[in-house]
């Protein structure tokens, strides 16, 4: 059987992770898009992709493609995803999923109407740490889940010129730390503890200075580089997170889930959970100890990029859903639910109020 063919929209993370991951999982990457012509040309040449375009619609509407992977900045996600689904394509959409809950609701509706497989790329679910924590919770290791806490402290050099302005510094492009990484962790909290009922939060811009690459002038970022939130879940559990991307030096992340019988904890040296990350736990009152990770949760390693193993496991679920018609997660329902939580955190930061999520 000939390989399925896919078009990749976006040449950053799309080129670094989507293209090699898709090829390893049986896809023919037939086209790549960037709004910048030189970047599109260069990506097609360096990645040995047969065609490129600066017109996403041209790729989306091609009759010889089975799917579209959207790895652009967030602003066009809704436009591209809805167009691809209406064109009869399966879709992978990167996070942050959308610019607003209104957009994500339209994306979810388009996915439901299409009958196609539509997944949001919260591949962190497929890292050994996140999957093992989910399995241990479901198996009753900690009893009834009660609270969870996440700390994420990323570094910014304390000297030298500020980083250049990119889409991540612009509200209109969907930038900000809450969306860029907070979305992954919100998805993990939903994965472990279920849907969210209320949110209370605060967003900060602690180091706004950026360098305008065109002029060299120092300008202010429009988006958050630190945040905190408290969520209540429908099952009664409460979760919280505190994060900053301007700590010096980088501290990494620590994730703790506590229940009526015990505790599970994982740590990581950077923003992304590692391939070989471990989970510590205790449910008998003794000190935390390393829990064995089943070999099935690490079926292979991929030394090309530390993000590839989880993404490839995510793609295997994408392929399985296409082959069998089985339900799959994280899907566009999950993308919309995560977007609703982010919207609520932002609204709470602006108003100082607890926000109920509909």
Beta strands, then each sheet from edge to edge (+ up, - down):
strand 1: 5-9
strand 2: 28-33
strand 3: 51-53
strand 4: 67-70
strand 5: 90-93
strand 6: 118-120
strand 7: 145-155
strand 8: 196-204
strand 9: 209-211
strand 10: 218-220
strand 11: 226-233
strand 12: 238-247
strand 13: 252-259
strand 14: 263-268
strand 15: 279-282
strand 16: 289-291
strand 17: 355-356
sheet 1: 3+ 2+ 1+ 4+ 5+ 6+
sheet 2: 16+ 15- 14+ 13- 7+ 12+ 11- 8+ 17-
sheet 3: 9+ 10-
end
